[in-house]
Amino acid sequence: MAIEKKLIKKESLPRFIEALIKAGKLMFAPVSVRDKVIFKPITNFNEIALDYIQTVQSFKSVVFPKIEKLFEYEADKQHVAIKDVDLNTIPDTIVFGAHPCDAASFNVLNAVFTWDYRDEFFITRKNKTTVIGLSCKNHDDYCFCTSVDLNPGSTEGSDILLTRIENNHYLAEIITEKGKAVYELTKDLFEPAPQVDKNAFVTKVPKQFELNNLKGKLSFEGPSWMEQSMRCLGCGTCAYVCPTCSCFDIQDIGNQTKGKRVRTWDTCALSQFTLHTSGHNPRSAQNERWRQRILHKFSYEPERLHVYGCVGCGRCSRACPVNINILENLIEISGGNKQ
């Protein structure tokens, strides 16, 4: 559908949120907790942190939970009974206040989970999730969305995108049918949109490298993998805060007569990720695992899935306990800074 523009005044925004909550929507939003901002369920507008640069973690777990039950089982000597998860019990969910980099991550995850097999768990959660994005007013040195073909006002992945304009009112871009449904539910709170250039109201993130240059210089035997990974602890923090990392493990919890099978987040940064039962590990050194992470995001996924596995949010660099900065590594590989 064509993007429809409306105005929602600052005094109407709390009523907008409260109306969606009263309509029975499970609402996630950025909330300040002990000087950190995280996505969590809310029950009223006053909990929301609107002025933030980046949350500690993305809202990826809304569609790809950290631990997700796949089925339960009960067995005796004669029979095994499998109880599937009822996907109809997954609630309708709204994610409010997501920055464009996070919203765009849904398209990356969708490419992964619908590639050679349609993952009904992910698809159902995504279909039941509406994203109300919020353009970025500020950024920091870790942000590099413009280097991966996004920008602080990108509509990609959002169903509605809000941009704060004059007098702290919001330009609302209604992008998808899910966004239209939210608008129809609360249309009395919207007004005709003014003629404004939203780009004048979003932060300016400098472009740090060219994707085309990066793609041409990524090499399996590149000389920089060892140097870049020297400090890496293999802790996996980068993957767990990343909005696009999608590796998982499958585990059975229980005993011979009763239990459940679950899917849990995993990461190629961990040494056991590729460890064979024989004891052989094809990625036995940390530089090989770092290489895999970069090539996966910037070579393998673009070639196979036609998406880049990075949205430039900078979380991995902010969270790294030994200050490995992926942006610095990408600039080095691509051959220089655009500034």
C-alpha positions as CSV (number, residue, x, y, z in Angstrom):
1,M,0.0,0.0,0.0
2,A,1.1,3.6,-0.5
3,I,2.4,5.4,2.6
4,E,-0.2,7.6,4.2
5,K,0.9,10.5,6.3
6,K,-0.9,11.9,9.4
7,L,-0.1,14.1,12.4
8,I,-0.4,13.0,16.0
9,K,0.1,15.8,18.5
10,K,2.3,15.3,21.6
11,E,-0.7,15.5,23.9
12,S,-2.4,12.7,22.0
13,L,0.5,10.3,22.1
14,P,-0.3,9.0,25.7
15,R,-3.9,8.5,24.7
16,F,-2.8,6.6,21.6
17,I,-0.7,4.2,23.7
18,E,-3.4,3.7,26.4
19,A,-6.0,3.0,23.7
20,L,-3.9,0.2,22.2
21,I,-3.3,-1.3,25.6
22,K,-7.0,-1.2,26.5
23,A,-7.7,-2.9,23.1
24,G,-5.9,-5.9,24.6
25,K,-2.6,-5.5,22.7
26,L,0.6,-6.8,24.5
27,M,2.8,-3.7,24.3
28,F,6.6,-3.6,24.3
29,A,8.4,-0.3,24.5
30,P,11.8,1.1,25.6
31,V,11.9,1.5,29.4
32,S,14.7,3.0,31.5
33,V,15.9,0.5,34.1
34,R,18.9,1.4,36.3
35,D,20.4,3.8,33.8
36,K,19.9,1.3,30.9
37,V,17.1,1.3,28.4
38,I,15.6,-2.1,27.6
39,F,12.5,-3.3,25.7
40,K,9.9,-4.7,28.1
41,P,6.1,-5.0,28.4
42,I,4.4,-1.9,29.6
43,T,1.0,-1.1,31.0
44,N,1.0,2.7,30.7
45,F,2.6,5.5,28.7
46,N,4.6,6.9,31.6
47,E,6.9,3.9,31.6
48,I,8.2,4.7,28.1
49,A,11.7,6.2,27.5
50,L,11.3,8.3,24.3
51,D,14.7,10.0,24.3
52,Y,17.2,7.2,24.0
53,I,20.0,6.4,21.5
54,Q,19.9,2.6,21.7
55,T,18.5,-0.1,24.0
56,V,20.9,-2.7,25.5
57,Q,19.2,-5.5,23.6
58,S,16.9,-5.4,20.6
59,F,13.3,-6.6,20.6
60,K,14.3,-9.7,18.6
61,S,13.0,-12.0,21.4
62,V,9.4,-10.9,20.5
63,V,9.5,-13.0,17.3
64,F,12.5,-15.2,18.2
65,P,12.4,-16.0,21.9
66,K,15.6,-16.7,23.8
67,I,14.1,-20.0,24.9
68,E,11.1,-21.4,23.0
69,K,9.2,-24.6,23.6
70,L,8.7,-26.6,20.4
71,F,6.7,-29.5,21.8
72,E,6.1,-31.7,24.9
73,Y,6.3,-35.5,25.1
74,E,5.1,-38.3,27.3
75,A,6.1,-41.9,26.8
76,D,5.5,-45.4,28.2
77,K,6.6,-48.8,27.0
78,Q,4.0,-48.8,24.3
79,H,3.5,-45.3,23.1
80,V,5.0,-41.8,22.7
81,A,2.5,-38.9,22.8
82,I,3.6,-35.6,21.3
83,K,1.8,-32.4,22.3
84,D,2.4,-29.5,19.9
85,V,2.5,-25.9,20.9
86,D,-0.8,-24.1,20.0
87,L,0.4,-21.2,18.0
88,N,-3.0,-19.6,18.3
89,T,-2.2,-18.7,21.9
90,I,0.6,-16.3,20.8
91,P,-0.8,-12.8,21.6
92,D,-1.2,-9.9,19.3
93,T,1.7,-7.7,20.1
94,I,2.8,-4.1,19.4
95,V,6.4,-2.9,19.7
96,F,6.4,0.8,20.2
97,G,9.4,3.2,19.9
98,A,11.7,1.0,17.9
99,H,14.4,2.8,16.0
100,P,14.6,2.2,12.3
101,C,17.7,-0.1,12.5
102,D,15.8,-2.4,14.8
103,A,12.7,-2.4,12.7
104,A,14.8,-3.3,9.6
105,S,16.1,-6.3,11.4
106,F,12.8,-8.1,11.1
107,N,13.4,-8.3,7.3
108,V,16.7,-10.0,7.9
109,L,15.2,-12.5,10.3
110,N,12.3,-13.1,7.9
111,A,14.8,-14.0,5.1
112,V,16.5,-16.5,7.4
113,F,13.4,-18.2,8.8
114,T,11.6,-18.5,5.4
115,W,14.6,-19.4,3.3
116,D,14.7,-23.2,2.7
117,Y,12.1,-24.0,5.4
118,R,9.1,-21.9,6.6
119,D,9.5,-21.7,10.4
120,E,5.8,-21.4,11.6
121,F,6.9,-20.3,15.1
122,F,8.7,-17.3,13.7
123,I,6.1,-16.5,11.0
124,T,3.2,-16.6,13.5
125,R,4.9,-14.3,15.9
126,K,5.9,-11.9,13.2
127,N,2.4,-11.9,11.7
128,K,1.0,-11.1,15.1
129,T,3.5,-8.3,15.8
130,T,3.0,-4.6,14.7
131,V,6.0,-2.3,14.8
132,I,5.5,1.4,15.5
133,G,8.9,2.8,14.8
134,L,10.4,6.1,16.0
135,S,12.9,8.0,13.9
136,C,16.2,8.8,15.6
137,K,16.8,12.3,17.0
138,N,20.3,11.5,18.2
139,H,23.1,9.0,17.6
140,D,26.5,8.2,19.0
141,D,29.9,7.1,17.5
142,Y,28.8,3.4,17.4
143,C,25.9,4.1,15.0
144,F,26.5,3.3,11.3
145,C,23.1,2.6,9.8
146,T,23.9,4.8,6.8
147,S,26.8,2.6,5.9
148,V,24.5,-0.4,5.5
149,D,21.9,1.3,3.3
150,L,19.6,2.5,6.0
151,N,19.1,5.9,7.7
152,P,17.7,7.3,10.9
153,G,14.3,7.8,9.3
154,S,14.1,4.5,7.3
155,T,10.6,3.1,7.1
156,E,11.9,-0.4,6.4
157,G,10.3,-3.0,8.8
158,S,8.0,-0.5,10.5
159,D,4.2,-0.7,10.1
160,I,3.9,2.9,11.4
161,L,6.9,5.3,11.7
162,L,6.7,8.3,13.9
163,T,9.1,11.3,13.5
164,R,9.2,14.0,16.0
165,I,8.8,17.4,14.3
166,E,8.0,21.0,15.4
167,N,6.6,21.5,18.9
168,N,7.3,17.9,19.7
169,H,4.4,16.7,17.6
170,Y,4.8,13.5,15.5
171,L,4.6,12.9,11.8
172,A,3.1,9.5,11.4
173,E,3.8,7.4,8.3
174,I,1.3,4.6,7.9
175,I,3.2,2.0,5.9
176,T,1.5,-1.4,6.0
177,E,-2.0,-3.0,6.4
178,K,-1.1,-3.7,10.0
179,G,-0.2,-0.1,10.5
180,K,-3.5,0.9,8.9
181,A,-5.4,-1.4,11.3
182,V,-3.8,0.4,14.3
183,Y,-4.7,3.8,12.7
184,E,-8.3,2.7,12.2
185,L,-8.5,1.7,15.9
186,T,-7.3,5.2,17.0
187,K,-8.1,7.5,14.1
188,D,-9.8,10.1,16.2
189,L,-6.3,10.9,17.6
190,F,-4.8,11.7,14.2
191,E,-5.0,14.9,12.2
192,P,-4.0,15.8,8.6
193,A,-0.2,15.8,8.1
194,P,1.6,19.1,7.6
195,Q,3.9,19.7,4.6
196,V,7.3,19.0,6.2
197,D,10.5,17.3,5.3
198,K,11.1,14.7,8.0
199,N,14.8,14.4,7.1
200,A,15.2,17.9,8.7
201,F,14.2,16.5,12.0
202,V,16.3,13.3,12.2
203,T,19.9,13.0,13.2
204,K,22.6,12.9,10.6
205,V,24.7,9.7,10.8
206,P,27.9,10.0,8.7
207,K,28.6,7.3,6.2
208,Q,31.7,5.4,7.3
209,F,32.3,2.9,4.4
210,E,30.9,1.8,1.1
211,L,29.2,-1.6,1.1
212,N,30.4,-2.2,-2.5
213,N,34.0,-1.7,-1.4
214,L,33.5,-4.0,1.6
215,K,32.0,-6.8,-0.5
216,G,34.9,-6.7,-2.9
217,K,37.5,-6.9,-0.2
218,L,36.1,-9.7,2.0
219,S,38.3,-12.7,1.7
220,F,38.3,-16.0,3.5
221,E,42.1,-15.8,3.8
222,G,42.2,-12.1,4.5
223,P,45.2,-10.9,6.6
224,S,43.2,-8.9,9.2
225,W,41.1,-11.7,10.8
226,M,43.8,-12.6,13.3
227,E,44.6,-9.1,14.3
228,Q,41.0,-8.1,14.6
229,S,40.2,-11.1,16.9
230,M,43.2,-11.0,19.2
231,R,41.2,-9.5,22.1
232,C,38.1,-11.6,21.5
233,L,37.0,-13.7,24.5
234,G,34.5,-15.8,22.6
235,C,31.8,-14.8,25.1
236,G,29.0,-14.4,22.6
237,T,27.8,-11.1,24.0
238,C,27.9,-9.6,20.5
239,A,25.4,-12.1,19.1
240,Y,23.1,-12.0,22.1
241,V,22.6,-8.2,21.8
242,C,22.4,-8.4,18.0
243,P,19.0,-7.8,16.4
244,T,19.8,-10.0,13.4
245,C,21.8,-13.0,14.7
246,S,19.6,-16.1,14.3
247,C,21.7,-19.1,15.3
248,F,20.0,-21.5,17.7
249,D,20.4,-24.9,19.4
250,I,17.8,-27.6,20.0
251,Q,17.8,-29.3,23.4
252,D,15.6,-31.9,25.1
253,I,14.7,-31.3,28.7
254,G,13.3,-34.1,30.8
255,N,13.7,-37.9,31.0
256,Q,12.6,-41.0,29.2
257,T,9.0,-40.7,30.2
258,K,8.2,-36.9,30.1
259,G,9.8,-33.7,28.9
260,K,10.0,-31.0,26.2
261,R,12.1,-29.9,23.3
262,V,13.2,-26.3,23.2
263,R,15.0,-24.0,20.9
264,T,17.6,-21.7,22.5
265,W,19.7,-18.8,21.2
266,D,23.3,-19.9,20.2
267,T,26.2,-18.2,18.4
268,C,29.0,-19.0,16.1
269,A,31.3,-17.0,18.5
270,L,31.3,-19.9,20.9
271,S,33.9,-22.6,20.6
272,Q,31.4,-25.4,21.1
273,F,29.2,-24.2,18.3
274,T,31.0,-26.2,15.6
275,L,32.5,-28.9,17.9
276,H,31.9,-32.4,16.5
277,T,31.2,-35.4,18.6
278,S,34.5,-36.8,17.4
279,G,36.3,-33.9,19.1
280,H,37.2,-32.2,15.8
281,N,36.4,-28.5,15.5
282,P,36.5,-27.0,12.0
283,R,36.7,-23.5,13.7
284,S,39.1,-24.2,16.5
285,A,40.6,-20.7,16.8
286,Q,38.8,-17.5,17.7
287,N,40.0,-15.7,14.6
288,E,38.1,-18.3,12.5
289,R,35.0,-17.6,14.5
290,W,35.3,-13.9,14.1
291,R,35.8,-14.4,10.3
292,Q,32.7,-16.4,10.2
293,R,30.7,-13.7,11.9
294,I,31.7,-11.0,9.5
295,L,31.5,-13.1,6.4
296,H,28.1,-14.4,7.4
297,K,26.7,-10.9,7.8
298,F,28.4,-9.2,4.8
299,S,29.0,-12.0,2.3
300,Y,27.0,-15.2,2.8
301,E,23.6,-13.7,3.7
302,P,23.7,-11.1,0.8
303,E,24.6,-13.9,-1.6
304,R,22.1,-16.4,-0.4
305,L,19.3,-14.4,1.1
306,H,19.7,-11.0,-0.6
307,V,19.9,-9.1,2.7
308,Y,22.8,-7.9,4.8
309,G,23.0,-9.4,8.2
310,C,23.8,-6.1,9.9
311,V,21.6,-3.0,10.4
312,G,24.4,-0.8,11.9
313,C,22.9,-0.5,15.4
314,G,26.3,-0.7,17.0
315,R,25.1,-2.8,20.0
316,C,27.8,-5.4,19.6
317,S,30.5,-2.8,20.0
318,R,28.8,-1.1,22.9
319,A,28.4,-4.4,24.8
320,C,31.8,-6.0,24.0
321,P,33.7,-6.4,27.3
322,V,37.1,-5.9,25.5
323,N,36.0,-3.0,23.3
324,I,36.1,-4.7,19.9
325,N,34.5,-2.3,17.6
326,I,32.9,-3.9,14.5
327,L,32.7,-0.5,12.7
328,E,36.5,0.0,13.0
329,N,37.0,-3.5,11.6
330,L,34.6,-2.9,8.7
331,I,36.3,0.4,7.8
332,E,39.7,-1.3,7.9
333,I,38.5,-4.1,5.5
334,S,36.7,-1.7,3.1
335,G,39.7,0.5,2.8
336,G,39.0,3.7,4.6
337,N,36.7,6.1,6.3
338,K,34.1,8.0,4.2
339,Q,34.3,11.1,6.4
